[in-house]
Amino acid sequence: MSTTAYYKKLDKSEFDSVINIINKGGIIIYPTETIWAIGCKSTIKKSVLKVYELKKRSHNMPFINLLDHSNNLSKYINHINFKVIDFGQEPNSPPTIIYPNCKKKYSFLSNDLNEISFRVTPVPELKKIIKSINSPLISSSANISGDSFPKTIDNISSSILNAVDVIINFDVKSSGKPSSVIKINKDQIEYLRK
């Protein structure tokens, strides 16, 4: 497999090519507002399983799903408390929120308790990709599970870099640390990582 790398702002043709690759199940590496991520179209189960394999990650540790807007949560979750959705949505470092009641169709994205996690990205380029693929984007640190989080592209192992279909490198101010994690449990907020 050949990896295509884009180290600049994508023109329309390149953007369309990236969207086509993602829609066909391709795996990508990209920067986020937190750390460098590996991902794919969340709704393609085969691709999600490949990301687990590349990261050597246990399937009982579900990935974060990036969204372009919280209005899209209802596609993936039953019985949402909309008052909770807006909680903690800081513009430049939004939290990852673990929601109960994942829809059965997307159970491969949930844990054993039927919980699914989402973060609304503030990154315009990622919002555009997510909107274009009409699906969340898997977002997991671009590392082998247990290794250090990659703060820059130079921190990503060659085994990961060489195993993906596309590397996108656009300008993003990354914090270099993972997002905070909030869990909704019976309409109560629990902080798992601050």
C-alpha positions as CSV (number, residue, x, y, z in Angstrom):
1,M,0.0,0.0,0.0
2,S,1.2,3.5,-0.8
3,T,0.7,6.4,1.6
4,T,-0.2,9.8,0.1
5,A,1.0,12.8,2.1
6,Y,-0.3,16.3,1.9
7,Y,1.8,18.9,3.7
8,K,-0.1,22.0,2.8
9,K,-3.6,23.3,2.5
10,L,-5.5,21.0,0.2
11,D,-6.8,22.4,-3.1
12,K,-10.2,21.2,-4.3
13,S,-8.9,18.2,-6.3
14,E,-6.7,17.0,-3.4
15,F,-9.5,17.5,-1.0
16,D,-11.9,15.5,-3.2
17,S,-9.2,12.7,-3.5
18,V,-8.9,12.6,0.3
19,I,-12.7,12.4,0.8
20,N,-12.9,9.6,-1.8
21,I,-10.2,7.6,0.0
22,I,-11.9,8.0,3.4
23,N,-15.3,7.1,1.9
24,K,-13.8,3.9,0.5
25,G,-12.5,2.9,3.9
26,G,-9.1,4.5,3.9
27,I,-7.1,5.2,7.1
28,I,-5.7,8.7,7.7
29,I,-3.3,10.5,10.0
30,Y,-4.1,14.1,10.8
31,P,-3.4,16.9,13.4
32,T,-6.1,17.9,15.9
33,E,-6.4,20.7,18.5
34,T,-5.0,18.1,21.0
35,I,-2.5,15.6,19.5
36,W,-1.9,13.9,16.2
37,A,-4.6,11.3,15.4
38,I,-5.2,8.3,13.3
39,G,-8.7,7.7,12.1
40,C,-11.2,6.7,9.5
41,K,-14.9,7.1,8.7
42,S,-16.6,6.0,11.9
43,T,-19.5,4.3,10.1
44,I,-17.3,1.9,8.2
45,K,-16.8,-1.0,10.7
46,K,-14.0,-2.7,8.7
47,S,-12.0,0.5,8.8
48,V,-12.6,1.0,12.5
49,L,-11.3,-2.6,13.1
50,K,-8.2,-1.8,11.0
51,V,-7.4,1.2,13.2
52,Y,-7.7,-1.1,16.3
53,E,-5.3,-3.5,14.6
54,L,-2.7,-0.8,13.6
55,K,-2.7,0.6,17.1
56,K,-2.7,-2.9,18.7
57,R,-5.5,-1.6,20.9
58,S,-8.1,-3.7,22.8
59,H,-11.6,-3.6,21.3
60,N,-13.0,-2.9,24.8
61,M,-11.5,0.6,24.6
62,P,-13.6,2.4,22.0
63,F,-12.4,5.4,20.0
64,I,-13.4,9.0,20.1
65,N,-15.7,10.1,17.3
66,L,-15.1,13.6,16.0
67,L,-18.2,15.6,14.9
68,D,-18.5,18.9,13.1
69,H,-21.5,19.9,15.3
70,S,-23.3,18.6,18.3
71,N,-26.6,18.7,16.4
72,N,-25.5,15.4,14.7
73,L,-25.4,13.4,18.0
74,S,-28.9,12.2,17.6
75,K,-27.9,10.1,14.6
76,Y,-25.8,7.9,16.9
77,I,-27.4,8.2,20.4
78,N,-30.9,7.4,21.7
79,H,-32.5,9.6,24.3
80,I,-30.1,12.6,24.4
81,N,-30.4,15.2,27.2
82,F,-29.7,18.3,25.1
83,K,-29.0,20.4,28.1
84,V,-25.9,18.3,28.7
85,I,-24.6,18.6,25.1
86,D,-23.6,22.2,25.5
87,F,-21.9,21.6,28.8
88,G,-18.2,22.4,28.7
89,Q,-18.0,23.2,25.0
90,E,-14.9,25.4,25.2
91,P,-14.2,26.8,21.7
92,N,-10.5,25.8,21.4
93,S,-10.3,22.7,23.6
94,P,-13.7,21.0,23.7
95,P,-14.0,17.9,26.0
96,T,-14.6,14.4,24.8
97,I,-18.0,13.4,26.2
98,I,-19.0,9.8,26.8
99,Y,-22.8,9.4,26.2
100,P,-25.0,6.4,27.2
101,N,-27.5,4.8,24.8
102,C,-25.5,4.2,21.6
103,K,-27.8,3.2,18.8
104,K,-27.6,-0.5,18.0
105,K,-26.5,0.1,14.4
106,Y,-23.3,1.6,15.8
107,S,-22.6,-0.8,18.6
108,F,-19.2,-1.5,17.1
109,L,-18.3,2.1,18.2
110,S,-19.5,1.6,21.8
111,N,-18.1,-0.1,24.9
112,D,-19.7,-3.0,26.9
113,L,-22.0,-0.5,28.6
114,N,-23.3,0.8,25.3
115,E,-21.6,4.1,25.8
116,I,-20.1,6.1,22.9
117,S,-17.7,9.1,22.9
118,F,-17.8,12.2,20.9
119,R,-15.9,15.5,20.6
120,V,-16.9,18.4,18.5
121,T,-13.8,19.6,16.7
122,P,-13.0,23.3,16.5
123,V,-10.6,22.7,13.6
124,P,-12.2,24.1,10.3
125,E,-10.4,21.6,8.1
126,L,-11.7,18.7,10.1
127,K,-15.2,20.1,10.2
128,K,-15.1,20.3,6.4
129,I,-13.9,16.6,6.1
130,I,-16.6,15.4,8.5
131,K,-19.3,17.3,6.8
132,S,-18.1,15.9,3.4
133,I,-18.0,12.3,4.5
134,N,-21.4,12.6,6.3
135,S,-20.0,10.7,9.2
136,P,-18.0,11.2,12.4
137,L,-14.3,10.7,12.0
138,I,-12.5,8.2,14.3
139,S,-9.9,10.1,16.4
140,S,-7.3,8.2,18.4
141,S,-3.8,9.1,19.2
142,A,-1.5,8.1,16.2
143,N,0.6,5.7,18.3
144,I,0.8,2.1,19.3
145,S,-1.4,1.7,22.4
146,G,0.6,2.3,25.5
147,D,3.2,4.5,23.8
148,S,3.6,8.2,24.3
149,F,1.0,10.5,22.6
150,P,2.4,12.0,19.4
151,K,2.6,15.8,19.9
152,T,4.1,16.3,16.4
153,I,4.2,14.2,13.2
154,D,7.8,13.4,14.0
155,N,6.7,11.5,17.1
156,I,4.6,9.0,15.1
157,S,6.2,5.6,14.5
158,S,7.1,4.6,11.0
159,S,5.0,1.4,11.4
160,I,1.9,3.7,11.8
161,L,2.9,6.2,9.1
162,N,3.6,3.6,6.5
163,A,0.4,1.7,7.2
164,V,-2.1,4.4,6.4
165,D,-3.6,5.7,3.2
166,V,-3.3,9.4,3.7
167,I,-1.3,11.8,5.9
168,I,-2.8,15.3,6.1
169,N,-0.6,18.0,7.7
170,F,-2.3,21.4,7.9
171,D,-1.6,24.2,10.4
172,V,-3.3,23.5,13.7
173,K,-2.4,24.9,17.1
174,S,-2.3,21.6,19.1
175,S,-2.1,21.5,22.9
176,G,0.1,18.5,22.8
177,K,-2.1,16.7,25.4
178,P,-5.3,14.6,25.1
179,S,-8.7,16.2,25.5
180,S,-10.4,16.2,28.9
181,V,-13.0,13.4,29.2
182,I,-16.5,13.8,30.7
183,K,-18.9,10.9,31.2
184,I,-22.6,11.3,31.4
185,N,-24.1,8.8,33.8
186,K,-27.8,8.9,34.7
187,D,-27.8,12.6,33.7
188,Q,-24.9,13.3,36.1
189,I,-21.5,14.6,34.9
190,E,-18.4,12.7,35.9
191,Y,-14.9,13.9,35.0
192,L,-12.6,11.0,33.9
193,R,-9.7,13.2,32.7
194,K,-9.2,16.9,33.2
